[in-house]
Amino acid sequence: VKSIFVHVKSFMAEGRSSDGGGLGIHREASVNKMLKLDALCLVRVMLECNKHDPVHIKSGLLDSLLAELCLAVKEQWYKVIAESLRVLTEVPRYFLVGYASTDDEATKKQERDKVAITLYDTIEPLLAASDQRVCPIGHGFSALFLHSNLAESQLQRLLTLLIEKLRNETTRIAAIKTLSSVAESSEEMTDNGKIDLSPILGESISVMASFLKHQNRSLKQHSLESLNTVITNHGSSGPSLADGTLFSTVLEELAVLIVDSDLHLSHLSMRVCISTLRVCPACGPAAKTHVLPPSLVLSTSSVLQEPGLESLLALLEQMVISSAIDFKELLGMLREKSDSTLGKHAVGNLAKCIGVITAATTPENRQEVVTNLLSTLEGAGAPTDPDGVRQMVLSLLVSGDLGRVFDYNTLDDVAARMQAIYLSSFNLEAEEIKHAASYALGRASIGSPAVFLQAIVSALDSGDAKKQYLLLSSLREFIRCHQKMDGQTGMADSIPVILPQLLDHCSDADEGARSMVAECMGSLTCVQPTVILAKLQELVSQHSTIKAPDGHVADSDEESKKNSLVCWTVATSIKHAVASKAPVSDLAMAMPDFLRLLQVEEVSVRNASLLMVYSAVHHMPQLVASFMKELIMPSLYEVAKLKLQRVVDLGPFKHTVDDALPLRKSAMSIFATCQEKLPGSLDIAAFMPVLAGALDDLEDVQLQAHQIVVSMSVRHPTYLVAAVDDFVPAFTNMFMDKTIKRKTANKTGTELERAKEWIKSGLRALLAMSKLEGVMNNRRFARLVERVQGDQKFRPMLDAIDEER
């Protein structure tokens, strides 16, 4: 480390005049600018990576490099100045952790004081300068604030400068970021506790609150993020803030930002309100007056989703905990929001809101809500009118969301009554009620697994085919909730109970039930990868015998039918596991067994395995990178050319169906994604004939091929130019008059729009290739391009494509 620092010091010193001194401007040869910048980047990476001994870093800085870094701040080139400040931001912590246990305290203090003075004398003049165009003030402030040995007067000077920069239109966003960084990191980066921000706390909060009125969205976003950090870490440390007057002003300003047209700002605004209520319960009336009304409107928005939904739930919960509003009053407000205009998504969000405030209130209030729920559900009967269905759905969802965090067993006879309600709701006609009951049963199993989870398992054992999908849906909700809440800890005891049920339904004829099983197995793989992957590998091994010479299993071959259904479920399970970010190391060891499913001839199994590969390439390219050449690409090349056509007799006419079309579409999706995620895995020369064939395939595959051509014109232009002769026939056939007439004749509405989009897609690909160097030397291609561009029927589409660019 010291040797590297010595060499960096020599790089930094090159080009500097020997007659300068103090704050004089140093000359540098232009040839050395990039060398200095690269040297500074090297030092920054070394300091940030935490892979070197802090003692060695600290010694190297003190003996060799620190003085040169301080001089670099006074250079003329803004990039060197900025990178120097980034490096100096990392310096202070090494003078906290970079000492051996045998170093005496006096030496430590002496070195720290020396470094603090050096950094302050170097950076403070730069921060105080009126021209901030080339100074990244955030790094400068951080380098000083994060040093624990600054004198009190120096800290006060920095706080004053920070407020000045906060009020400056040019530097205010950088100052906001600095204030947030200092408020959040100071406690762990200094050895004497948090930096006291109380001298500027009230003023800084007030200034940032005023920024919420501006039209600049970036300014509002950074202000909200910083307000949340500052209030969370320092909101209770300012004596002038205790009465809540300033916080009430903040809540009034941010209330107008809680709208469903900008869910991110709404999420940040509600987070600020939550932090404010936690540090200052006295501002509860202001939260009720200003923040609650728009939050209640947001609760019934059809577009509300995480993280905005999570923030809304946390806000309502905090308002109940902080006594900002009476529970019964808030409950009444939420219930009033349930009307005939609400969609399914909005009703679900409203139920979550009621559930979370009920869980946060007193046991007496909770008992009253549960009693009302039981009364409503048991007295509802079998509603068929929209209002009755909606009320019963809302009550079921509330009971489930409450049961997720509250054990119904603690109340006399409640769990048994709820269980009876859920299971009996499966027999009603309204599909909304059935699915709400399934959701509630799964969520209630979190709080009371001994009752509700056992009820799910027992019902599945009964073999009622009509309820299997709903029960498996409940099981999926139970697993997903556990996955979000506590992962492996809570699921270990439940797996022996639910796994046999999932395995029993792997070969169900109902694809919906198998899809539920696959989602459950995928989620379980994330929390118990060793157990579940071993079981899935065992299933593949036991059910690998599938006879399907023409892509379909014979009606009389029951064994192959069952095996194909099981293998489909396994492949789909791995697809969900990959999308849910299961551990890569565990998946990698088992992946070769699952990739063998690509060799299965049965259409549904092969398509499921292709979708599994696509999911891996998209979400975890490192998982399949080592298998692409030997196990995946040969199957993709085979599938891309596969056609399984059969004629279906429809009476008056016959229709030709290509069962391999979904396979070819999946293969092209994988090829397209490999270009971005795994560019080294694709043999471009070998892929060119496949792409040429796809350009002359059915419409859906052609659309994918057009997108690949456009992408490859940027990534691999030379290969396209070399293969242009193979592409000309497909493009020629596409733009023939009879082809265009066949695609557009007698079509209206969406069908006509789809045909036009297909033509525009081909034009984009053709024009992208025509821009490549050397491609117009091919006479056939050049004539085709000239004919298409001169054809008046294509002119509106060509103009539209030009406007897109």
N, C-alpha and C positions, 0 to 999 in steps of 0.2 A: 504494500500500500504506500509506504513512504517513498519507494523508488518511483512509482507512478506519479505521485504528487510532485516529486522533484522534476520529472520530465514535463509535467503540465506547467509547472512554474516557469520553466525555460521557454515553452511555447508562448505563454502569456507575456513574457518580458520582451519577446522579439518585436522590433519596430518602435519601441518606446524610446523617446529621447532621453538623454542622460542629464539634460540641463533643467528638466522640469522639477517641480516640487509642490508640496501642499496640494491645492485644488487645481493646479494648472492642467490645461488640456493636453493630453498625450497624443502624439502622432502615431499612426500605424500604417504600415504598408498594406495596400489593398489585397496583396497576395496572401497575407497572413490572417485576414479577417475570418475566413471559414475555418482555418486551423484553430484559431482561438475559440470560436464557437463550438467546434467539435470537442475540443479539450474540456470546455465547461460542461457540455452535455455528458461527457464521460464521468466527470466528477459528480454531477448531480445523480446519475444513475447509481454510482457506487454508494452515495450517501443514502439514497432512497431504498435500495434493495434489501437492506438488513441482513446481508450474507457475509459481512466482514466483521472482524472483532472491533467493537466500539473503541477499545483502548488504542488500537493501532490507528484507527481513523482520527481520533482526537489528537494523538501525538503528531500524525502527519500534518493535520491542519495547523496545529500550533507552531510546529517547527518549520514548515515549508510553505504552505499554500495560503493561509488565511490572509496575510498581508497582500498577496498578489490578487486574491479575489476582491478585496476591498478597493484596490486600485482599478480593477476592471469595471467597477461600478461607475467610474469617472471617464470611461471611454466615450468616443463620439458616436459609435454605431449602436443604434437602439437595440438591435438583437443581442449584442454582447451585454449591454446593460441589463436587459430583461433576464437573460440566462444567468448572469451573475447574481441577481437578486433571488432567483429561484434556488440557486446553490446556497446562498447565505440563509435562506429560510430553513434549510435542513441542518445548519450548523449548531444552533443552540442546544438541541437535545443530546448531542455528543459530549457536551460539557456537563450533562447531568448523569449520563450512563457510562461515559467513557473512562472511568477510573477503576483501578484495581482496589481490592479490599484493604490493601496495606497503605494506600495513599492517605496522608494526613489531611485533616480538614482545613488547616491553614493554607496549604498549597492549593487545594481545590478552590477555596474562596479567592485566593490571589489570582489564579488563572481565570476564573469566571468573571471577576471584576474587570480584568484586563480585556477579555473578549467583549464584554458588554460595552465598555467604553469605546473600543475599536469599532464595533458595529454601529453604535449610536453616532459617533463622529462621522462615519462614512455615509450612513443612509439618511440621517435627519436632514441635512441640507438638500438632498435630492427630493425628499418628501415636502419640504417647505417651499421649494421652488414653485413659482406661479405657472410655469409651462409644464404641464403633465402629459404632453402628447406622447413622449417616448418613455415615460416612467410607469411601469406596472406597479402602482402603489400598493396593491394587495400583498405582494411578496415582500415589499419593503417593510410595511407595517408588521407583517407576520414574523419576519426575521427579528424584529426588535421586541414585540410584545411577548413572544414565546421565550424570551430570555429572562431568567428569574432574578438576575443580579442588577437590573436597572435601578437607578436611584428613583426616589419618589418624584423628584422634580422632572426627571426624564419621562416617567410614565405620564405625568400630568401634561407635559408638552405633547406627547404622542396622542393622548386623548383629545386635546384641543385641535391638533392637526386633523385627526380623524373626523371630528365633527365638521371642520371646514370642508374637507373633501366630500363629506356626506351631503353638504348643501350645494356643492359645485355640480352643475349639470353634466360636465364632462367626466367627472370622476366618481359620481355618486354610486353607480353600480359596483365599481371596484371597491368602494368604501363599504357598501352593504355586505359584500362577500367577506371583506376583512373582518368586519364586526361579528359576523356569524362565525367565522373561523376562530377568532379569539375567544368568543363566548363559549364555544363548544370544546375547544382543545386545550384551553389554558390549564385546566386542573391536572391533566395528565402530562403536560409538557413542562410544567414548572415544579420546583421542589418546595414551594411555599404556598400552595393552594391557588385558588382562582385569582386572576387579576381583578382588582376592584374596579368595576365599571360604573359604580354608583354616581361619580361626578357627571357623567354624560348619559346615564341610563334613561332618565326621563326625557331629555331632549332628543336622544337618538330614536326612542320609540315614537315620540311625537312626529319627528320628521319622516320616519318610514311610514307611519300611518297616513301622513299627508300624501305620500306617493301613490296610495291606493286610489286616489281620485284621478290620476293621470290616465291618458289613453294608451300609453306605452305598456303593452302586455308584459314584455320582458322585465320592465321595472317593477310592475306589480308582483310578478312571480318571485323575483329575488327578494323584494321587500317582505312578502309573506313568509318565505322560507327563513329569512333572517329574524323576523319578529318571533316566529315560533321558537327558534334556537335561543334567542336572547331572553325571552320571557321564561322559557323552561329552566334555563340555567341561572338566571339572575333576577327573575321577576319578583322574588320574595326578599331580595337583598336591599331594595331601595326604600328607605323610610317614607319618602314622598309618594310612594305608590300604594301604600297600605289602604287608603280610603277608596281606591278603585276608580277615581275620577278619570285618570288618564286611560286606564284600561277600558272604561266605558266608552271613551271617545274612539279607541281602536276598534271596539266591537261595532260601533255605529258605522265606521268607515268600511269595514270589511263585509258588513251584512249585504250590501248591494252586489257583492261579487258572488253570492251563493245563488247561482242560476244553473239550469241544466244545459244552457248553451255553451258553457265552458266548465266542464266537470273537473278539470285539473285545478283551476283557480278556486272552485268551490271546495274541493278537497283540502287545499292549503288553507283556505279561510277558516274552515271548520276545525282544522288542527290548531290554528292560532287560538280560536275560541276555547277549545278544550284545555290548552296549556294555561290560558288566562284564568279559567274557572278553577283550575287546580291550585294555582299560586295565590289567587285572590277571590275567594268565594263571595266577597262583598260586591263584586260586579255582576252577581247573578241576576238582579232586576234588569240590568242593561241587556244581558244575554237573552232574557225572556222577551223584552220589548223589541229588540232590533234583530237578533239572530234567529230566534225560534220561528217566526212566521215564514221567512223564505226557506228555512230548513224543512218545515212541514210541507210546503209546496213541492220541494225537491223529493220528498219521500214517496210521492206518487208519480214521479216522472217515469216515463216508459223507457228512457235511455240511461237511467241511473245504474251504475255498476261499480265494481271495485276499481280503484281504491276509494272513490267517492262514497260508495255505500258503507264501507267499513268506517270511514270518518263520520258519516251521519250517525251510525249506530253508537259510536264512541261518544259523540257529542250528546245525544239524547240520554245515554247512560250517565254521563258526567253531570248533566243538568239535574237528574234525579238525585245523584249522590251529593251534589253541592247544594241541594235544596233551592235551586234557582227557580223551580216551579213545583207546585204540588203534584204528586204522582197522579192522583185521580183527575186533576184538571188536564194534565198532559195526555192521559189515556183517553179522555173524552175527545180531545182535539184530534187524536189519531183515528179514533173510531168514526168521527164525522167525515173523515176523508174517504171512507169507503162508499162509493156510489157506483152507478151503472156505467159511468164513463171509464172506469179503470180497466186496464187490460190485465192479462195473466201475470206479466212481469211486475207490474205496479202493485198488484195485490200481494205478491210474494214479498216485495220490499216492505210494504206496510206491515205485514205479519212479522217480519224480522224486527221492525221498530218496536212493535208492541211487546214482542217476546223479550227484547233486551232490557226495556225499562221495567218490565215485570220482574225479571231476574234481579234487578238492582234495587228494588224497593224493599219495604219491610215484610217480614213473614205474614203479618196480618193482611196487608194489601195483596200479597201473592196468593194467599189462601182464598181471598174473595174473587180474584180473577180466575183461578182454577175452578172454583165452584160455578161461576158464570159460564165458563167454557163447557163444563160437563152438562150444565142445564141446557145450553144452546144445542149441543151436539146430540144429546139423548132425546131432546124434544123435537129435533128437526125432522125426523122420519125419513122419507125419501123425496126430497124436494125436486121439483121439475121446473118451477118458474125461475127466471134468471136471478131475481133478488134473493130467493131462498138458497139457490145453489151458491151464489157469491158469498153469502154470509156463512154458510157451512164450510166452504173452502177456506175462507179467512180464519175461521175458528180452528179448523184442523191444522192449518199452517202455523198459527200462533202456538197451539199446543205442542207441535213438534219443535219449534224454535225454543220454546221455554224448556221442554224436556231435554234439549241438548245440554243445558247448563244447570239443570235442576233435577234432582232425583225424586220422581213421583212416589217412590216407596216411602218417603218420609211423611206422606200424608195418608191418612187412613182410607184404604179401599180405592184410592185414586188410580193407581197403576193398573189394577185389574179392570176398572171401568174404562179407562183409556184404551187398553188393549182390545176390549170387546168392541169399542166404537170403531177403532181402526180396521179390524178384520171384517166387521159387518159392513163397513163402507165399501169394501171391495165388491159387494154384491149389488150395489146400486147401479142405476142406468147411466147417470151422468159421468162422463169420462173425467171431467175436471175434479169431481169429488174422489174418484178412485185414485187418481195420481196424487192429489193432495194428501190422502190417507197414507199412501205408500211413502211419500216424502216424510210425513210426520212420524210414521212408525220407525223409519230408519234413523231419524234424528233423536227421537225419544230413547232409542236403544243406547245412545251415548251416555245419558244420565242414569238409565236403569237397565243395564244389559241383562241382568238376571231375569227380568220379566220380558222385555220386548225383544231382545235378540233371541232368546229361547223360543219366543212365540213365532218368530220368522222361521227358525229352523224346523220347528214342529209342523208349521203349515206347509213347508216345502216337502217334508217327509210324507205328508198326507197324499201327495201326488195329484192335487187338483190342478189340471192343466190350465184352466182359465185364470188362475191366480198366480201362476208361476212368474210371469213377467213382472207383475206388481211386487211380488215378494223379493225377486232378485233386484228390482229397482230400489227397494228398501235397504237391501244388503249393500248395494253400491253407495247409497247415501251414508250409511253407517261407516263404511270404509273410508270414504272421502273425508268425512268430518274428522275421523281419527287421524287421518294423514295430515290434515291441516293443524290439528290441535297439538298432538304429542308424539306423532310418528310411531317409532318402534315400541316405545314404552307401553302404550295402551293396547297395542294390537297383539302382542305376544301371547296373551292368555286367550284371545278370541280366535286366533287362527285355527287351532284344533277343532273348534266348534263349527266354523263357517267353511273351511277348506273342503271337507267331504261333500258338502252340498254343492259347491261350485264344480267339483270334479264330476259329480253325478249328472250335471246339466251341460257338460261340455259337448255332448253329442245330441242335444235337443234338435228336433226337426225345425222348430221355430227359430228363425234367424234373429228375431228380436231378443229372445231369451239368451241365445249364445252371445249376442253382442253385449248384453249386460254381464254375463259371466266373464267375457274378455276384458271389459272395463274394470271389473272387480279384481281380476288376476293381475292386470297391469298396475293398478294402484297398490295392491299387496306387494308386488315386486319392488316397489319403491321403498317400502318400510321393512320387508323381510326378504331381501333379494336371494340369500343363500337357499332358504327353504323353498321358495316359490319357483325359482329357476330350476332347481333340481327336480321338482315335481313336473314342470313343463318339459324338461328334457326327457324325463321318463315317459311322458305321454307320447312324445314324438317317436321314441324308440319302440313303444308298444303298438303304435298305430301307423306305422310307416308303410304297410302293405296296402297300396291302392292301385287297382287296375282300372285304367281309363284310357284306352288306346286312342279314342277320338276326342278326348277332352271331357267325356262324360262317363259316369259309372253306369253299368248295366242295371236295370231295374231289379234283376234277380240276385245281384251281388250285395247282400246285406252287410257283409264284413267291410267291403270297400266303402260303402255308403257311410257307415259309422266312422271308419278311420278318416275319411275326408272331412267329416264334420268336426272331429276332434282336432285334426291338423289345422283346419281353418280357425278354430278358436285359439289355438296356441299362437299362430302367426299374428292374429289380431291382438292377442294379449301383449305380445312383445312390442307391437306397434304402439299401443297405449303406454306401455312401460317406458319406452324411449321418449315419447312425447311428454311424459310426466317427469322426466329427468331421473330415472333410476340410476344407481351407481354404475359408472362406465366399466370399472374394473371387473365387477361381477358379470355384467352383460358380455364383456369381451370374451371371457372364458367359455361361455355357453353359446356364443353366436354361431360357430361353425355347425352345430347341430341344427339350429333353426334355419340356417341358410340352405341346408339340404332340401328344404321344402320347395325351393326354386325348381328342383328337378321333377317334382310331381306333375304329372300330365293333367290331372283333374283341374278344370278351369277355375273354379272358385278358390281352391287351395293355392294355385299358382298366383292368382290375382292378389289374394291376401298376403302372400309372401312378398310380392312385388311392392305392395303398399307398406309392408314392414320395412323393406329396404329403403323406400322413399323417405319414410319417417326418420330412419337412422341417418341417411345422407343429409337431410334437412336439419335435424335437431342435434345429432351427435356424429358429425362426419368422421371424427377420430375413431369411433367405434368400428366402422366398417372399412377404414382406409386400407388396412393390411389384407382384407379379403376381396377387394375389388377385382384384382387381376385374375385370380384363380377361381373364385367361387361365384362371383356376381356377374362380371362382364360377359362371359360366355353365354350365360342364360339370357341376358338382356339382348344380345345380338340374335339369339335364336327366336326369342319372343317377338322382337321387332319385325320379323318377317313372317310370323306365324299367321295363318288364316284358317279358320274353322267355319266354313260356310255350310249352311243347311237351308233347305227350302221348307217353309211353313205353308201348308194348304189352308187358306182362309175362306174356302168355298168359291165365291165368284172370282177370286184372283189368288195368286201365290206371292209370297213375300220371302225374300232371301235375308237370312239373319247370319251375321258373322260373330260367333261366340268369342273369337279372339280379339275383337275390337277393344274391350276394356283392358286386356293385357298389353296391347300395343300402346294404348294411351298411358298406362302406368309406366311402361318402359321409357317412353319419350319424356315423361315427367322426371324420371330419374336421370336421364341423359342431360336434360336442361339444368337440373339442380347441381349435377356434378361439375358443370362448367364453372359455377360460382363457388361451391363448397369444397370440391375435390378436383381441381383442374388437372393435377398430375395423374389422376387415375384413368383419364379418358385418352385412348389411342385415337387421335383425331383422324389420322389417315384411314384407319379401319372403320371409323364411324361415318365417313363420307358416303359410302354406298347405302348405309342405313338411312341417312338423312335424305338422300335422293329418293329412296323408296317411299319415305314418309311424305314427301312433297306430292306424291302421286297417289296417296292413300285416300281414305274417306275424309270427310270434311273436318271432323273433330281432330284427327291426327294431323291433318294439314295445318290447322291453326297452331298447333304446338310446334310443328316443323318451321313455320314462318317465324315464330318468336326465336327459335334457336338460330336460324339464319341471321336475323338481325343482331343477336348477341354475338355470334361468331364473327360477324363482319368487323367487330371491334377487337375481339380477343384473338381470333385466328384467321386473319384475312388471307394469308398466303394459301391456306388449305382450300378456302372457298374458290379462289382464283384458279387453282389447279384442277378443281373438280367441276368447274362451271359447265363443261360439256354434258355431265351427267344430270345437271339441274334443268337444262334448257327444255327437254321434252315435257317435264312436269309443268313448268311455267307456261309453255306454249299451249298445252292442253287446257290449262286453267283459264287462260285469257282468250280462248277461241269464242267466237260469237255464239256458236250453238251451246257451249257450256254455260256462258253467262245467261242466255235465254232460258235454259233448262232450270237454272238456279233461281231465277227471278220471276218467271212467267206464272201468272195466276196466283201470286202470293201477295198478301197484305199484312199490315200490322207488324207483329213481332217476327213473323216468318220472313217478311221482306227485309226488315232491319237486320236480322241474322245473316241473310244472304249478302247484304251490302257490307256488313262487317267482315265476312269471309273474303270478299273481293278486296276490301281495303287492307286486310291482313296480308294478302298476297302481294299487293302493290308495295306495301312497306318493305317486305323482304326483297322484292325485285329492285326497288330504288336503293336499298342499303347495299346490295351487291354491285349495282351500277356505279357506286361511288368508289369502289376499290380500284387501286392502281393496277393497270394491266388487264382488267377484266373485259374492257370494251374492245380489246384486240381480238377477242373471239367474235367472229362475224355473225354467227347464229344468235348469240346473246345480244350483240349490239343491234341487230335488226329487230329482235323481239322488243327491246327497250324502246327503240325508235317508234315502232308501230304502236305500242301501248301508250306512250306519251303523246302521240299524235291522234289517238282515238278520242273523239269528243265525248263519248259516253263515260270515259274514265276521268275527264277533266275535273268535274266537281270533287271527286274523291282525291285526286292528286293535289288539288288546291287545299283541301282539308288537311291532308297529311303535311303539306308545307307549313300550314298554320300551327300544327302540333309542335313543330320544331322551334 
